[in-house]
Amino acid sequence: MRILGIDPGLQITGFGVIDVDGPVLTYVASGTIKTTHLDSRNLPARLKVLFDGICEVTARYTPDSSVCEIVFVNVNPQATLMLGQARGACLTALVSCNIEVAEYTALQMKKAVAGYGKAGKPEVQEMVKRLLKLPVLPGKDAADALGLAITHAHAGGSAAILARAEARQPKSTAP
């Protein structure tokens, strides 16, 4: 199975692609989609770059599923809103390409990859490098995206099993 991880950001969105064969994880590709070349006041153009970039990545690497980081609430409401719009552009691109989307928080990813929910970017980069046997550290945004893909590779199967079991349970009706 091929998994595409997305670390959404309005200026820089990271992506990472891995192949999963049982317990074996294999690095395929990673990188970033940047909007820094555009006027920061032109939000629609920046969102289009993200949308088109995600569509290009999915066309190039043909993932079976994807995972996108869940946005946390920032101290600055305007920054949270902007990040949410970037995430929305990424999710819309994935769905428009008919790619199944899972979602994890940064805390869940850091726990799964580094063993500690408050791990910093350098720790995540190092663990992603080790888990995927990379010769060099991936960039920060790409490492987060690869970390999300790794998290989904490990947790996605369990989540699917739980969802199927839950679907088989009879629904109880409360009086």
N, C-alpha and C positions, 0 to 999 in steps of 0.2 A: 504494500500500500504506500502511496506517496502522499505526504502531508505538507501543506503550505502554511507556515506560520506568519502572522502579520502583527507587527508592533506599530499601531497607528500613531501618527503625529502630523501636525499641520505643516511643519517645515521639513521634517524628515520622517518618512515611514520606512521601517525596516521590514525585510522579508527574508524568509529562510525556508528552504525545501529539503526534506529528508525522505529517504525510502526506509520502510519498516518491513522487516521479514522476521516475524516472531520477535525474539529479543534483540535482534541485530538492527542497529540504526546506522544508516549510511548517508553521509553528506552528499547532497546533489548541487545546491547553489545557495547563494545568499547575496544580499545587497541592500541598497536603499533607493527610495524614490524621493526626490527632493523638489520642493517648491520654492526654494530660497532665491531662485533667479527671477521670480515674479514679484510684482508690487505687493507688499504685505496687505494692502487695503483691498486687493482684488480677490476676495474670498471665492467667488464662483470659479474663477480661472484656476485657483490653487486646488479646489476640490476636483475639478475636471482632470488635472494632472494626476492626482491620486487615483481617481477612478480609472483613467486610461492606463496608468502604470500597473495597477493590479490586474486589469484585463490582459495586458501584455504578458505579465508574469504567468498568469494562468494558461494562456495560449502556448507559451514557450515550454512550460514544465508539466502541463496537464496533471495537476494533483487530483487525487481521489477525494480528499477532504481538506478542510482548512480549519484554522483556529485563529481567533483574533482576541487581543487583550481587551478585557473589560476596563473601561475608563473609571478612574477613581475621582472622587470629588475633591477638587483643589481648593486652596484657600481663596484663590481668585476666581469668582464665578464666571467672569468673561473668558478666562483661559480654559476653564472646564467646558464651557459652551463651545468654544472653537475646537477643542480637542474632540468633543462629541461629534461635531460636524465632520471632522476628518475621519473619525471612526465610521460614521454613517456612510461616507463615500466609499470607504473600503468594503464595508459589509454589503452595500448595494452592488458593487462591482462583483464580489464573490457570488452573490445570489444570482445576478444577471448572467453569470457564466455557468450557472447550475452546479455550483460547488457547495457541498454540505459544509455548514459552519458550526464549529464548537467555540465556546468562550470560556476563558479562565482569567482570573485576576492576576496582577503582578505578584501578589503574595503567594498564590497557589503555584505559579510558575517557579518562583524563587525557592519555595519549599521542595518542589519536585526535582529541581535541577541542582541546587546548591545545598539543600538540606536545612535551610534557614530562611524564613520568610522575609527577613530584613537584610538579606545579602545585598551588597552593593554591586554596581555594574562590573567592576573588575572581577569579583568572585563569580558572577554569572558567566562572564566571558571565559574565564579559566576553566570552569566546569563544562561549558559547551565545547570548548577546545578538546578537553579530555574525553568527554563522552563520544564525540564524533571523530576522535583521533585526527584532528586538524593539525597541520604543521605550524600555523600561526594563530594568534588570537583573532577572532572575527571582530568587526567593528561593534560598538555598543548597541546600536539599533538592530543590526543583523543578529547579534548574539541573543538579544531578547526575543526576536522572532524565531530563531532556531530553538531557543529554550521553550517557547510556547509549543512548537511542533514536537519537541521531545516530551513535554508534559502530556500532550494529547496522545502520543504514541503509547505512553505508559498508562494513562488514566482513561483514555477513550474507550478501550475495550471493556474495562470494568463498568464504565458509565452505560455503555450499550447493553451489557448483560443486566444491570439493575433496571434500566428502562424497560427491557423486554419482560422481566419478571414482574415489574409493577403493572404493566399493561395486561398481564394475565390474571392479576388479582381481581376478584369481583369487587365492584364498587359498592360501598356500604351507603345506605341512605339514612340520614339523621332524621329523627322524628320531628 
